[in-house]
């Protein structure tokens, strides 16, 4: 029982580290997050909080619930990251709308579903690659991270089944 609880805790710590690194880049490297980056952060935070709850609430009935919920959140985050990768690498920047108003302004003036749809279409700022590691932009790294989180979730589920 302890093994899978530590696994969920490790996933939670990974997500916390991801957010800490994003804040580090924002505050020290002065990289402003675009709306798609903010949605990816929300997905990492949600995944981290849910995996922490999975580690903290060891109820036998919940053992089937956590992997499904975490997979849904991970797929949502991976979908946003994949869209961001597509905007950065496969869409001509001249075909993207210019940088619009900030996400805070959009949330205050429009219904959230319209904001979500508008953000996923992308803006000029979403197509810019400000930072990379080994030639991979942050959305590519996030996509790899979400994929790894989903795979690790099901590996932990396998540990639970054996316990």
C-alpha positions, 0 to 999 in steps of 0.5 A, spaced: 500 500 500 505 504 501 508 503 494 503 506 490 501 512 495 508 514 494 507 513 487 502 518 487 506 523 491 511 522 486 507 524 481 504 530 485 511 532 486 513 532 479 507 537 478 509 541 483 516 542 480 514 543 473 510 549 476 516 551 480 520 551 474 515 555 470 514 560 475 522 560 475 522 562 467 517 567 468 520 571 474 527 570 472 528 569 465 522 574 464 518 569 459 510 571 460 506 565 459 501 565 453 494 563 454 495 556 452 501 556 457 496 558 462 492 552 461 497 547 461 499 550 468 492 549 470 492 542 468 499 540 471 496 544 478 490 540 477 494 533 476 498 535 482 492 536 486 489 530 484 495 525 485 496 528 492 489 527 494 490 519 491 496 519 495 492 522 501 486 518 501 487 511 501 480 508 500 480 501 496 473 504 493 477 510 490 483 505 487 479 505 480 477 512 480 484 516 481 487 513 474 481 515 470 480 522 473 488 523 472 488 520 465 482 525 463 486 531 466 492 528 463 489 528 456 486 535 457 493 538 458 496 533 453 491 536 448 492 543 450 500 542 449 499 538 442 495 544 440 500 549 442 506 544 439 502 545 432 501 552 433 509 553 434 511 548 429 506 547 423 502 553 423 504 559 419 505 565 424 502 570 419 496 566 419 495 566 426 491 572 429 495 578 432 496 578 440 490 579 443 488 582 450 490 578 456 487 572 459 484 576 465 481 581 461 478 575 456 475 572 463 472 578 465 468 580 459 466 573 455 463 567 457 468 561 459 467 557 454 468 562 449 474 564 452 476 557 452 475 556 444 478 562 443 484 561 446 485 554 443 485 557 436 491 561 438 494 567 438 501 570 435 504 570 442 503 562 442 507 561 436 513 564 439 518 559 441 522 563 447 526 558 450 528 551 449 532 545 452 535 540 447 531 544 441 525 542 444 520 548 446 516 548 453 510 545 450 513 539 447 516 538 454 510 539 457 507 534 452 512 529 454 511 530 461 503 529 460 504 523 457 509 520 462 504 522 468 499 518 464 503 512 463 506 513 470 499 513 473 497 506 470 503 503 472 501 505 479 494 502 478 498 496 476 502 496 483 495 497 486 492 491 483 498 487 485 497 489 493 
